[in-house]
Amino acid sequence: EVQVVESGGGLVQAGGSLRLSCAASGFTFDGYAIGWFRQAPGKGREGVSFIYCTDGRTYYGDDVKGRFTISCDNAETTVYLQMNSLKPEDTAVYSCAAGPEHRFRGTSWGWDTEFLYDYWGQGTQVTVSS
């Protein structure tokens, strides 16, 4: 079965760090773009970060620039989201998603356009206490 699985969430104090993982199961991320999204209680889902594992190009939401870093492992089976200087407003369920790269390159749709992605994980809870 083809799927993506997140891990690494938890409870952390403000100013702390967490590293989330997004693992490919039944396929590899070769030829795929990966996005991280989050949804806080009572809010809509928002794009957090994005990467082309092929060339390492990355994008970030304005709220996380300078604090979060996305990366791919060399085997292109896992994508990481390193989250530093966490704030209470970062509290959310974080999900990763994978979509074929060709849908994103040269398109006017933004990297956070949800219908461009084929595979979504169940999400992992991140809670930042003040």
C-alpha positions as CSV (number, residue, x, y, z in Angstrom):
1,E,0.0,0.0,0.0
2,V,1.3,3.4,-1.0
3,Q,1.2,5.9,1.9
4,V,3.0,8.5,3.8
5,V,3.4,8.4,7.6
6,E,4.3,11.2,9.9
7,S,6.1,10.9,13.2
8,G,7.9,13.1,15.7
9,G,5.2,15.2,17.2
10,G,4.8,15.9,20.9
11,L,4.6,18.4,23.7
12,V,7.3,21.0,23.9
13,Q,7.8,24.3,25.8
14,A,7.9,27.6,23.9
15,G,11.4,28.2,22.5
16,G,12.0,24.5,22.1
17,S,12.5,22.3,19.1
18,L,11.0,19.2,17.4
19,R,11.9,17.3,14.3
20,L,9.0,15.8,12.3
21,S,9.5,12.9,9.9
22,C,7.5,12.0,6.8
23,A,8.2,8.5,5.6
24,A,7.3,7.0,2.3
25,S,5.8,3.5,2.4
26,G,5.4,1.5,-0.8
27,F,7.2,4.0,-2.9
28,T,10.0,6.6,-2.7
29,F,9.9,10.3,-3.0
30,D,11.9,10.2,-6.2
31,G,10.0,12.4,-8.7
32,Y,7.7,13.7,-5.9
33,A,7.3,17.0,-4.2
34,I,6.6,17.0,-0.5
35,G,4.6,19.5,1.5
36,W,4.0,20.0,5.2
37,F,0.7,21.4,6.3
38,R,-0.8,22.1,9.7
39,Q,-4.3,22.6,11.1
40,A,-4.9,24.3,14.4
41,P,-8.2,23.8,16.3
42,G,-10.9,25.9,14.7
43,K,-8.8,26.9,11.8
44,G,-8.3,25.8,8.2
45,R,-5.3,23.9,7.0
46,E,-2.3,26.0,6.0
47,G,0.9,25.2,4.1
48,V,4.0,25.2,6.3
49,S,6.8,24.1,4.0
50,F,7.6,22.4,0.7
51,I,10.5,20.7,-1.0
52,Y,11.5,19.2,-4.3
53,C,13.7,16.3,-3.3
54,T,15.2,16.2,-6.8
55,D,16.9,19.5,-6.5
56,G,16.4,20.5,-2.9
57,R,14.4,23.7,-3.7
58,T,12.4,24.7,-0.7
59,Y,9.5,27.1,0.2
60,Y,8.2,28.2,3.5
61,G,5.1,29.9,4.9
62,D,5.6,33.4,6.2
63,D,4.9,32.4,9.8
64,V,7.7,29.8,9.9
65,K,10.5,31.3,7.8
66,G,13.8,31.4,9.7
67,R,12.6,28.9,12.3
68,F,11.7,25.8,10.3
69,T,13.9,23.8,7.9
70,I,12.7,21.1,5.5
71,S,15.0,18.5,4.1
72,C,15.1,15.1,2.2
73,D,17.3,12.2,3.1
74,N,19.6,10.8,0.4
75,A,17.5,7.7,-0.2
76,E,14.5,10.0,-0.8
77,T,12.3,7.9,1.5
78,T,12.0,10.4,4.3
79,V,11.4,14.2,4.5
80,Y,12.2,16.0,7.7
81,L,10.8,19.2,9.2
82,Q,13.1,20.7,11.8
83,M,11.2,23.1,13.9
84,N,13.1,25.6,16.1
85,S,12.0,28.5,18.3
86,L,8.6,27.0,18.6
87,K,5.7,29.3,19.7
88,P,2.3,28.4,21.2
89,E,0.7,29.5,17.9
90,D,2.6,26.6,16.2
91,T,0.3,24.2,18.0
92,A,-1.5,22.1,15.4
93,V,-1.8,18.8,13.7
94,Y,1.0,18.6,11.2
95,S,0.5,16.5,8.1
96,C,2.7,15.7,5.1
97,A,1.6,15.2,1.6
98,A,3.3,14.0,-1.7
99,G,2.5,14.9,-5.2
100,P,4.2,14.4,-8.6
101,E,6.7,17.1,-9.2
102,H,5.5,17.9,-12.7
103,R,2.2,19.3,-11.2
104,F,4.1,22.0,-9.3
105,R,6.8,23.0,-11.8
106,G,5.8,25.7,-14.2
107,T,2.3,26.1,-12.8
108,S,0.5,29.1,-11.5
109,W,-0.8,27.1,-8.6
110,G,1.0,27.6,-5.3
111,W,2.9,24.8,-3.6
112,D,0.2,24.8,-0.9
113,T,-2.6,24.0,-3.3
114,E,-4.0,20.9,-1.7
115,F,-5.5,19.2,-4.8
116,L,-2.0,18.9,-6.3
117,Y,-1.1,16.3,-3.8
118,D,-2.0,12.6,-4.1
119,Y,-1.0,11.1,-0.8
120,W,-1.7,12.5,2.7
121,G,-0.6,11.2,6.0
122,Q,-2.8,11.0,9.1
123,G,-1.0,13.7,10.9
124,T,1.0,14.2,14.1
125,Q,0.1,16.5,17.0
126,V,2.5,19.2,18.0
127,T,1.6,21.1,21.2
128,V,3.7,24.1,22.3
129,S,3.1,25.3,25.9
130,S,3.7,28.8,27.0
